[in-house]
Amino acid sequence: MEDRSENLHSFYASLVCAAAKVSDSRIEQAFRAVKREPFVGPGPWLITLGAHDYVKTPNDDPAFIYQNALVALDSAQHLNIGMPSAHAYWLGACDLKEGETVVQVGVGTGYYTAILAQLVGPRGQVHAYEIDESLADRARENLKSLPQANVQARSGISPDLPKADLIYVCAGAAQPAKVWLDALRPGGRLLFPLAPAGVHGGMLLVKQSDRQAIWPAKFFGRAQFIGCVGLQDEDAGHRLTEAFLRGWDRVRSLRRDNAVDDSCWFAGDGWWLSTAEAGTAGED
């Protein structure tokens, strides 16, 4: 039985990282080390690839959950443990180091919190925020063996976020929260879905810069998430839907001002995304 379990974990981790085209052995090891069973709850389970309806597994054989697929936490709300290969790809882009501090927003039952905790190691920290108290309680129980991870049952856009090397957001937003940008340490990274509720947006990686108004930014694929409470905007959602029909992969910087120029791909309130590299447009 132990050999079967180890084979499942090893195959799953290799499959996920191959699908994500990630060569970082630390990410593969993290996916191998974290068991999915506590986070998905008792089977049978509802599973989907995202492009079709849920399929119910015949029984509670754990082999069904060690696939590159989404597993439902609440199928009525389309709340899932997200696609493993997508998260592996995004984690590879974040270049997370041992000993770093992470703020995670939108924890669910804590599966990717555990992956993050594995990556930062015992000298790092993961501050995990989940606004749904029942999910936060489940995450807290699931993560009790990882002292570097702490779960708080409150909003991830609170004004007192700890300083972080990485802010990893798993809830869709119409804009980057100012508190996220302000909480980044020098050289810190923010990864969040620029995707309000109901919008198929994109996962945006923003890197802190000592130039406060112009930061490097790039999309790492398309993404759709449950909406982040407090960061929804119906008008922005409509405009983002239209914007993603054109050149989203050309975005190269986030501008924290209103000095919009011809390189603008999308403009929000006091911020905009530019197709120009940081430092090459919008300068005096």
C-alpha positions in Angstrom: 0.0 0.0 0.0 2.9 2.3 0.9 4.5 1.6 -2.5 1.2 2.4 -4.3 0.9 5.7 -2.5 4.5 6.7 -3.2 4.0 5.7 -6.9 0.9 7.9 -7.1 2.6 10.9 -5.6 5.7 10.5 -7.7 3.7 10.1 -11.0 1.4 13.0 -10.1 4.3 15.4 -9.4 6.1 14.4 -12.6 2.9 14.7 -14.6 2.1 18.2 -13.2 5.5 19.6 -13.8 5.8 18.1 -17.3 2.4 19.7 -18.2 3.6 23.0 -16.8 7.0 22.7 -18.5 8.7 23.4 -15.2 12.2 22.0 -14.6 12.6 23.2 -11.0 13.1 20.0 -9.0 12.0 21.9 -5.8 8.5 22.4 -7.3 8.2 18.8 -8.3 9.3 17.7 -4.8 6.7 20.0 -3.2 3.9 18.5 -5.3 5.2 15.0 -4.4 5.4 15.8 -0.7 1.9 17.2 -0.1 -0.8 14.6 0.0 -4.1 15.8 -1.6 -6.5 13.7 0.5 -6.8 16.0 3.5 -7.5 19.0 1.3 -10.1 17.5 -1.0 -12.1 15.8 1.8 -13.7 12.3 1.6 -14.5 10.8 -1.7 -16.0 10.1 -4.1 -15.1 13.4 -5.7 -16.3 15.7 -8.5 -13.5 16.4 -10.9 -13.2 18.5 -14.0 -10.6 19.8 -16.5 -12.3 23.1 -16.4 -13.7 23.0 -20.0 -16.4 20.4 -19.2 -18.9 19.5 -16.5 -17.9 17.8 -13.3 -17.5 14.0 -13.4 -18.1 12.0 -10.3 -15.4 9.4 -9.4 -16.8 5.9 -9.0 -15.4 5.6 -5.5 -12.8 7.0 -3.1 -9.7 5.5 -4.7 -7.1 8.2 -4.2 -5.7 7.5 -7.7 -8.6 9.7 -9.0 -7.3 12.8 -7.3 -3.7 12.4 -8.4 -4.4 13.7 -11.8 -3.8 17.1 -13.4 -7.4 18.2 -12.8 -9.5 20.5 -10.7 -11.3 18.9 -7.7 -14.5 20.5 -6.4 -14.8 21.9 -2.9 -18.2 23.3 -3.6 -19.5 22.4 -7.1 -22.6 24.7 -6.7 -20.3 27.7 -6.5 -17.7 26.3 -8.9 -15.2 26.5 -6.0 -12.3 24.1 -6.7 -8.8 23.2 -5.8 -7.2 24.8 -8.8 -5.4 23.1 -11.8 -2.1 21.8 -10.5 -0.1 22.4 -13.7 -1.3 26.0 -13.8 -0.1 26.6 -10.3 3.2 24.8 -11.0 3.7 27.1 -13.9 2.9 30.2 -11.9 5.1 29.1 -9.0 8.0 28.6 -11.5 7.5 32.2 -12.7 7.6 33.5 -9.1 11.1 32.1 -8.4 10.3 31.5 -4.8 13.3 30.9 -2.5 13.8 29.1 0.8 13.4 31.4 3.7 11.2 33.9 1.9 7.9 35.3 3.3 4.6 34.7 1.3 1.2 36.3 1.7 -1.4 34.1 0.1 -4.9 35.4 -0.6 -7.8 33.0 -1.2 -6.6 29.8 0.6 -9.5 27.5 0.3 -8.7 24.3 2.2 -5.0 25.1 2.1 -3.6 22.8 -0.6 -1.5 25.4 -2.4 -0.6 26.9 1.0 1.1 23.6 1.8 2.9 23.7 -1.5 4.1 27.2 -0.8 5.2 26.2 2.7 7.2 23.4 1.3 9.0 25.8 -1.1 9.9 28.4 1.6 10.9 25.7 4.0 11.0 25.9 7.9 12.9 29.2 7.8 10.2 30.9 5.7 6.7 32.0 6.4 3.3 31.7 4.6 0.6 34.1 5.9 -2.6 32.7 4.5 -5.9 34.7 4.2 -9.3 33.1 3.7 -12.4 35.2 4.1 -14.7 32.1 4.4 -14.5 31.0 8.0 -15.5 27.4 7.3 -12.8 27.0 4.7 -10.3 28.8 6.9 -11.0 26.3 9.7 -10.4 23.4 7.3 -7.2 24.9 6.1 -6.0 25.5 9.6 -6.6 21.9 10.5 -4.9 20.7 7.3 -1.8 22.8 7.9 -1.3 22.2 11.6 1.9 20.1 10.9 3.5 23.1 9.0 4.5 25.7 11.6 5.7 28.1 8.9 2.1 28.5 7.7 -0.6 30.4 9.5 -4.2 30.9 8.4 -6.3 34.0 9.2 -10.0 34.0 8.6 -10.3 37.5 7.2 -9.9 39.5 4.0 -6.6 39.5 2.1 -7.0 43.1 1.3 -6.7 44.3 4.9 -4.5 47.4 5.4 -2.1 45.6 7.9 -0.7 42.9 5.6 2.8 41.8 6.6 5.7 42.6 4.4 6.3 39.9 1.8 8.7 38.7 -0.8 5.7 37.2 -2.7 2.0 37.9 -2.6 0.2 34.9 -4.3 -3.5 35.6 -5.0 -6.0 32.9 -5.7 -9.1 35.1 -6.1 -10.0 37.2 -9.2 -9.7 41.0 -9.1 -10.5 43.9 -11.3 -7.4 45.7 -10.2 -4.2 45.2 -8.1 -5.0 46.1 -4.5 -2.9 49.0 -3.3 -2.2 47.1 -0.1 -0.6 44.3 -2.1 1.7 46.6 -3.9 2.6 48.5 -0.7 3.3 45.2 1.2 6.0 44.0 -1.2 9.6 44.0 0.0 12.4 45.3 -2.3 12.4 42.9 -5.3 9.1 41.4 -4.2 6.6 39.8 -6.6 2.8 40.0 -6.8 1.0 37.3 -8.8 -2.7 37.8 -9.1 -5.6 37.0 -11.5 -6.6 40.2 -13.3 -10.0 38.6 -13.7 -13.1 39.9 -12.0 -15.8 37.4 -11.2 -17.1 35.9 -14.5 -14.3 37.2 -16.6 -11.7 34.9 -18.3 -8.7 37.2 -17.6 -5.0 36.6 -17.1 -2.5 35.8 -14.3 -0.3 38.9 -13.9 3.1 38.9 -12.3 4.3 42.3 -11.1 7.8 42.9 -9.7 8.5 45.6 -7.1 10.8 48.3 -8.4 12.6 51.2 -6.7 11.0 53.3 -9.3 7.7 53.7 -7.5 5.6 54.6 -10.6 6.9 52.0 -13.1 7.1 48.3 -12.3 7.9 45.3 -14.6 4.8 43.2 -15.3 3.9 40.3 -17.5 0.9 37.9 -18.0 1.6 34.2 -17.4 -1.4 32.7 -19.2 -5.1 33.1 -18.9 -7.0 32.5 -15.7 -10.5 32.6 -14.1 -11.1 32.5 -10.4 -13.8 33.1 -7.8 -14.0 36.9 -7.3 -12.0 38.6 -4.6 -14.4 40.4 -2.3 -13.8 44.2 -2.4 -12.0 44.1 -5.7 -14.9 43.8 -8.2 -15.9 46.4 -10.8 -18.5 45.6 -13.4 -17.4 48.3 -15.8 -13.8 47.2 -15.5 -14.9 43.6 -16.1 -16.5 44.5 -19.4 -13.5 46.5 -20.5 -11.1 43.7 -19.5 -13.1 41.2 -21.5 -12.6 43.3 -24.5 -9.0 44.0 -23.7 -8.1 40.3 -23.5 -9.3 39.9 -27.1 -6.2 41.8 -28.2 -2.5 41.6 -27.4 -2.6 40.7 -23.7 0.7 38.8 -24.1 2.5 42.1 -25.0 2.0 43.7 -21.6 5.4 44.5 -20.0 4.9 47.0 -17.2 2.5 48.3 -14.6 2.3 52.1 -14.3 1.1 53.6 -11.0 -0.1 57.0 -12.3 -2.6 58.5 -14.7 0.0 59.5 -17.4 -1.4 57.1 -20.0 0.4 57.0 -23.3 0.1 55.1 -26.6 1.6 52.0 -25.1 -1.5 51.5 -22.8 -3.1 48.1 -23.0 -5.6 48.7 -20.2 -6.2 51.6 -17.8 -7.7 51.4 -14.4 -8.2 54.1 -11.7 -4.7 55.4 -10.9 -2.9 52.5 -12.6 -2.5 51.1 -16.1 -0.7 48.3 -18.0 1.7 49.2 -20.7 3.2 47.2 -23.6 6.5 49.0 -23.1 9.2 47.6 -21.0 9.6 49.3 -17.6 11.8 52.4 -18.1 11.1 52.9 -21.8 7.8 54.7 -21.9 5.9 57.3 -20.0 9.2 58.8 -18.6 10.0 62.5 -18.3 
